[in-house]
């Protein structure tokens, strides 16, 4: 007679726990690096959008002779304000998007820093800040790109 014991196949609880610990250590190491890069990408996206809005605002000014008023806002780059006859837009392909953190860009004309002020208050929505909480502005591009 042949005495064949059936050996169960699969993983033991200890083996599964070791794998889970290794995965947890990897996630703890990689996670902060990934999310740090995500914050930088959002800031770069906001800066790129501010620059694109600036170009559209300049095209609007060339046609109309002035920048949109604060009340007309950035929407005037996409949708013709009623009283303008020299508007040859749209100057944007679609309505102005929200900033990467889901808030509307702030626009004022005339501005305190130039003909207009265009900015995002960053992730925290509060003036000032650093890293991903830093303000992204049309008047200080070198500081915003850090």
N, C-alpha and C positions, 0 to 999 in steps of 0.2 A: 504494500500500500504506500501510497504517496502522501506524505503529510505536508500539505501546502497550506500555509497560513495566509490568509488574505490580509495584505498590508494596506491600510487606508492611504489614499493619495490626497494631496492637498497641503495646505500650510497649517502649521500649528499656531496657536494664539501668540506664542512668544515671537515667532517669525513675523507675524503681522504687526505686532507692536514695534519691533525693530524697524520695519519698513516705514511705519507711521512716524516714528521719531526722526528718521532720516529725512522724510518729506517735510516735516515741520521745521527742521534745521535749515533745509534749503529754502523754504518759503520765508523764514525769518531773515535769511541773508539776501535773497533776491528781491523780496517785496519792497523794502525801503528804497532800493536803487531804482526799481521800476517806477514807483510813484513819485520819486524825486524828478525823474525825467519827464513824467507826465505834467508836473507843475511847470517845468521849463517850457514844454511844448505849448501849453496854454498861454503863457506870457508871450511867447514868440508869435503865436496866432493873433493875439490881441494887437501886438505891435504892427504886424503885417496888415491887419484890417485898418488900423489908424492911418497907416501910410496910404493904403488904397483909397480910403475916404478922402484923404488930403488931396490926392490927384483928381478925384471926382469933384471935390469942392472947387479946385482951381479951374477945372473945365466949366463948371457952372458960372463962376465969376467971369470968365472970358466971354461967355454968351450973354449973361444978364447984366454984367457991370458991377456986381456986388456978390458977396457971399449970402447964402440963405440966412434969414433972420433966426433968432433963437426960437421964435414961435413956429416958423416953417420947419425948422429942424432938418435932420438928415433925410427925412422922407422926401424933401424937395429935390433930392438927387435922383429919385426914382419916379416920383409922381409930380406932375406939373402943378404948381400953385396957381390958383384961379386968376390972379391979377397980372401974371407975367406973360407978355407977348413974345419976348425974345428968348424963351426957354426952348432949347433944342435937344433935350434929353430923350430918354433917360440916361443919366450919367452912371448909373449902376445897373447891372443885369437883373437884379432882384431887390426887393425891399431891404433896407439896412438890417443886418442880422444883429442878434444880441451878442454881447461879448462872450468869451468862452465859459464864463461862470454864470451865464443865464440872465445877466442884467443889461439894460439898455446903455449904450454909450452916451455919455454926457456931451452936449454940444451947446456952446454959447457964442453968439456973434452980436455985437463985438465982444472980443475976449479980453481977459486981463493980461494975457501973455502975447497977444498979437491980434490980427484981424478976426481970428476965431480961436476958441479953445475947444479941443476935442479930446476926450479922455475916458478911461475906464478906471474905476477905483480898485481894481484887482480882485482877488478871490474873496477878501474879507468885506469889500464894499465900504471901507472906511478910508478917508484920506491918509496918505503916507503909507508906511509899511515897508517891508523888505521881502525879497524872494518872490514867491507867488502872490503875496499880499501887496506888492509894490504897485503904485499907480502907473498906468501906461498912458503917456500923454503925447500930444502932437507937438509940444514945444520943447521937450527934452528927450530926444531919441537915444542918445548915447547911454544915459542912465537907465532908460527903460529896457535896453537890450541885454543888460547884465543878467 
